[in-house]
Amino acid sequence: MDYRNPAECLALLKRLHAVGLDETHTVLTDMVSALLESPPPVNQHLEVLEAARDQIAFVQAELAKRYAAHPLPPDSVENATLQRVVTLWRDLAGSYAQIARQDAADGTLGDQRPLLAQRRTYYTGQVLLEYFRAHRALPTAAWSELHDCYAQAEARGIAKVRVADSLNDVWKAQSAAEAHAAVLLVELANPFGRSEREFDWICRWAQRFAPYCGLQGETGEDAKPTTYGLDLVLDHGLRPLGLLSPGPSLRRFDGARLAGQIQAVLAQFKRGVRPASLGLGEDCPVDACTRLLLSLYRPWGLASAGRRFPRRGCHGFAELCGDWLAIGFNVQGKAFAQPASLSSVRSLRSDISLMTFGERAPEVAPNSPEQRRRREAERLGFTCMQWEMADHSVAGFRLQQRPHHERIEHHQLVGIRPPDGERFLLGQVSWLMYREDGVMEAGVHVLAGVPEVVAVRKVGLHAGGAFQQAFRLPATPALKTPPTLVLPAGWFQAQRVIEVYDDKLEQLRLTELVLRGTNFDQVTYEVVEAAA
């Protein structure tokens, strides 16, 4: 097969539907690569690339499913799959750029220049999205290449010219500026902190909302420092304007119209309109759509929230565990048991005080309670992973390690004890990312308050029986947080009554859902009555 012959390529594309996934991907990759190395006339080259777009998009998406469910280590088997996918995206971007360069000399595709700019920008952006999907650090110059695509289109006055695009589910059209903006929106959505399903939605929604935002050449003297901006010559995405230097390459991100669009969508949800009819997808339940859109409202439509608490560098290792029972063991110093055997709980908790950073825990003496806890944890299989501290704030930690232990997931509840803390705290995994050197970085958001283990069970028909482990977190006035319970996943129902055993048995009514993770619900409550 001569992949350098456009006519043979077009004939082959019609037969590819009967070939297996990996073979199809190999054929398409070889075809694009051969045409890039030995380019035919620009109109024939463009015809082949356009004819192959839908098939390429399908096989790329299918291959990406092999590594999208969990963060992908650089030394894993599926890393080769990621590189295959990225290589094809890069070759496609390079092919459209090459056609544009060739056409600049003979001018046979003058009316197709906006299309060439959009395609090049779109495929360059797909490289970044693929690394986000795999939870991998972006390679050097990835952002610079994307910004260069936009800058060239802007300089030619074609950045905002829309062209037909069958891969855009909602608009069926897109401009180079919108392709560029969509990637910027995905990065603002904390892609390393998203599950596979959430990430797919965010990518789709970024395409849907991209027309409602843009980059302005004039930053404006009255622009707030927290307003997002972009320097087209720097290798990163949007940053607060206050962190960027003025210059001709600086652009201000304008998301005002986008904020109004998100508000309109949320209002439509309240009127009973389904997400599919609003261009959000057939696979999006209303409640999940609402939660995700609310989390995107500020970064997409308003501005940077700024960092509430400053981060500080630190040294040492934090202990972290992700198993539900292991968290309880490390919080209270012993394995969870039914209430009849919890008579010593109060004395164990009596000396719990608020953790303060910068206060070194005393050295562990031989046969101390701490040493006994570690031996018992090892016996029960409740040992903790050791993560190196990168930095921290009052709100959480940034950790790193070469993982060889249990897998942790996005939004999972974990128990964590920093090197200068005497007690285990509860945290939620905010994001995960592998660096190219194989080190995993993780962000852990700390739930306010020092946790206590309690026993809980449901009340009412089909309830009763054995208690389950849960956690109680006290109010933290300094952070304006109320007392909460951290229950197993799926327990929250508004106004549900449960029994809680601490040093006494009482009934509590669940009032609001504060935070929902993969394995927990954090809820507020009110006391119903003390139970006998």
LUMNU-780137 format. One record per residue (C-alpha): x, y, z; residue in three letters. Coordinates in steps of 0.2 Angstrom, whole numbers, plus 5000, padded with zeros to 4 digits. Layout:
N
XYZALA...
//
This chain:
532
500050005000MET500750174995ASP500150295008TYR500950434999ARG499650414985ASN498150524990PRO496950414978ALA497450254986GLU497250335004CYS495450385000LEU495050214993ALA495850135009LEU494850245021LEU493150175014LYS493749995018ARG494450025036LEU492850005045HIS493049815044ALA494749815052VAL495149795070GLY495549945082LEU497349935083ASP497649895065GLU496550035060THR497550155071HIS499150095064THR498550115046VAL497950295050LEU499550345059THR500550275044ASP499550365032MET499650535040VAL501450515044SER501850465025ALA500850615018LEU501750725031LEU503450665025GLU503150665007SER501750795004PRO500650784989PRO499850944981PRO498951044995VAL497151014989ASN497450824988GLN498350825005HIS496850915013LEU495550805005GLU496350645013VAL496550725030LEU494750795030GLU494050625024ALA494950535039ALA494450655053ARG492950555059ASP493850385059GLN495350455067ILE494350535081ALA493450375084PHE495050265086VAL495950395096GLN494450405108ALA494450215110GLU496250195113LEU496250335126ALA494950225136LYS496350105140ARG497250235151TYR495850365156ALA495250275171ALA496750305183HIS498350415183PRO499550335170LEU501350305177PRO502650335164PRO503350155166ASP501650075163SER501249965148VAL499850085142GLU501150225142ASN501550165124ALA499650185120THR499750365126LEU501250405115GLN500350325100ARG498850435102VAL499950595105VAL501050555090THR499450555079LEU498850715086TRP500450795083ARG500650735065ASP498950795061LEU499350975068ALA500950965058GLY500050915043SER498851065043TYR500251185047ALA501251115032GLN499751135020ILE499651315026ALA501451345023ARG501451265006GLN499851365001ASP500651525007ALA501751514991ALA500451464978ASP498851524986GLY497651394979THR496751364996LEU496451555000GLY494651525006ASP495251375017GLN496451465027ARG495251485042PRO494951295041LEU496851265041LEU497051375056ALA495651295066GLN496151115062ARG497951155067ARG497451235083THR496151095087TYR497450955085TYR498751045094THR497551065109GLY497150885108GLN498950845113VAL498750945130LEU497050865133LEU497750685131GLU499050725145TYR497650795156PHE496650635152ARG498150525158ALA498450635173HIS500250665166ARG501250825168ALA501250925151LEU502850915141PRO503951065139THR503251195126ALA501551105124ALA500651275129TRP501851375118SER501451275103GLU499551295106LEU499751485109HIS500851495093ASP499351425083CYS498151555090TYR499451695088ALA499751655070GLN497851645066ALA497551815076GLU498951895066ALA498151845049ARG496451905055GLY495651735054ILE495651675072ALA493751715074LYS493151645058VAL492051495060ARG492251335049VAL491251175048ALA491751045061ASP490850885062SER491850845078LEU490950985087ASN489450905095ASP488451055098VAL488851195085TRP489551085071LYS490751235068ALA492251315077GLN493551445075SER495351435079ALA495051555094ALA493651445100GLU494751285099ALA496051385109HIS494851445122ALA494151265124ALA495851205130VAL496051355142LEU494351315150LEU494851135152VAL496451185162GLU495451295173LEU494251155177ALA495651065188ASN495850915175PRO497050825186PHE495650815199GLY494350745188ARG493750565186SER493650495168GLU491750535167ARG491950715173GLU493450745162PHE492450685146ASP491050805151TRP492150955154ILE492950935137CYS491250925129ARG490651075139TRP492251175135ALA491751155116GLN490051205120ARG490451365130PHE492051415121ALA491051535109PRO490551635125TYR492251685130CYS493851755122GLY495451845123LEU495552035123GLN497152135117GLY496752275129GLU496952225147THR496152385153GLY496752495167GLU495352445179ASP495552255177ALA495652175193LYS497252075197PRO496251915200THR495551935182THR496251795171TYR497551835158GLY498751745146LEU500451785139ASP500551705122LEU502451685123VAL502451595140LEU502251405142ASP500751395153HIS498851425153GLY497851565160LEU498551655176ARG497851805186PRO498351965178LEU499252015194GLY500551885191LEU500851935173LEU501952075166SER501252195154PRO501752185136GLY501152165118PRO500851975120SER499751995135LEU497951955133ARG496451975145ARG495251825147PHE493451885145ASP492151755153GLY490751875157ALA489551805144ARG490051635149LEU489551665167ALA487851715160GLY487651565150GLN488051445165ILE486751545175GLN485451515161ALA485851335160VAL485651315179LEU483951405178ALA483451285164GLN483751135175PHE482651215189LYS481251215176ARG481451035172GLY482451045155VAL483550895152ARG485450915150PRO485450835133ALA484250975126SER485451105131LEU486951025122GLY487750945138LEU487550765132GLY486450615134GLU487450535148ASP487350685160CYS486150665175PRO485350835181VAL486050825199ASP487850785193ALA487750915179CYS487251045192THR488651005204ARG489951005191LEU489351165183LEU489251255200LEU491051205203SER491551285185LEU490551445187TYR491951545196ARG493451485186PRO492551495169TRP491451645171GLY492151755185LEU493951765189ALA495351685200SER494751655217ALA496451685224GLY497251575237ARG496351585253ARG497851525263PHE499651545258PRO500751395254ARG502351365263ARG503751245259GLY504051105271CYS505150945273HIS504750775280GLY503550635276PHE501650625280ALA500750465284GLU499250435272LEU497950295272CYS496450265260GLY495550115267ASP494050165277TRP494350055292LEU496250095292ALA495750285293ILE494650245308GLY496050135316PHE497350275314ASN496150415320VAL495650325336GLN497150205339GLY496150045338LYS495049955326ALA493249995325PHE492049885335ALA490249885339GLN489649995353PRO489649865367ALA491549865366SER491850055365LEU491850095383SER493650165382SER493250285368VAL493050445379ARG494650425388SER495550405371LEU494850565365ARG494950675380SER496650745376ASP496350785357ILE496750965353SER496851065337LEU498351025326MET499551165324THR500751175310PHE502651205314GLY502551105331GLU503650955330ARG502950795338ALA504050725352PRO505250575348GLU504350405349VAL504950315364ALA505150125364PRO503550035367ASN502650205367SER500750205362PRO501350265345GLU502550125342GLN501149995348ARG499950075336ARG501150055321ARG501449875326ARG499549835327GLU499249925311ALA500449815302GLU499649665310ARG497949715304LEU498549775287GLY498149955291PHE499950025288THR500050195280CYS500950255265MET502350375267GLN502250535256TRP503550665255GLU502850845259MET503150965245ALA502151115253ASP500651145263HIS499351275269SER498051275282VAL496851205269ALA497851055263GLY499450975257PHE500450945241ARG501250775242LEU502450675231GLN503050495230GLN503550355219ARG501950245222PRO502150065226HIS500750045238HIS498850045238GLU497950155224ARG497150315229ILE495750395218GLU495050565215HIS493850635228HIS494350485240GLN494250505259LEU496050485266VAL496750495283GLY498350595284ILE499550645297ARG500850775293PRO502650755300PRO502350895313ASP500650835318GLY500150715333GLU498450665326ARG497750595310PHE496650715300LEU495350675287LEU495650735269GLY494950725252GLN496150685237VAL495950845226SER497050795211TRP498350675205LEU499650685192MET501250585187TYR502750675182ARG503850615168GLU505150555181ASP503850435188GLY503450535204VAL501650555208MET501050715215GLU499450735224ALA498450875232GLY497450835248VAL496150955254HIS495950935273VAL494250935281LEU494151055295ALA494250995313GLY495050845322VAL494050695318PRO493250575331GLU492650395326VAL490850365330VAL489650215326ALA488150245315VAL486650155308ARG485050195299LYS483350215308VAL481650155301GLY481050015290LEU482349895284HIS483649985296ALA484349935313GLY485649805315GLY487449825316ALA488349995317PHE489550055304GLN491050165307GLN490950355303ALA491750515309PHE491250665318ARG492050835315LEU491850975327PRO491351155322ALA492851265317THR492351445321PRO493951515313ALA493451435297LEU491651465299LYS491251275297THR489851195307PRO489951025315PRO489850885302THR489750695300LEU490750595288VAL489750445283LEU489950305271PRO489550345253ALA487750355248GLY487050385266TRP486450555264PHE484650595261GLN483950755266ALA482950735283GLN483550555285ARG483650505304VAL485150405309ILE485750335326GLU487450385332VAL488450305346TYR489850405354ASP489850395373ASP487950395372LYS486650345359LEU485750485350GLU484750515335GLN485250645322LEU484350715307ARG485450745291LEU485150915285THR486350965270GLU487650885260LEU489350975262VAL490450865252LEU490250705242ARG491750595237GLY491950425230THR491850335247ASN491050465258PHE489650595261ASP490050745273GLN488450815280VAL487750935292THR486550875305TYR485350925320GLU484950825335VAL483250745336VAL483350665353GLU484350565364ALA484050375363ALA483850255377ALA
//
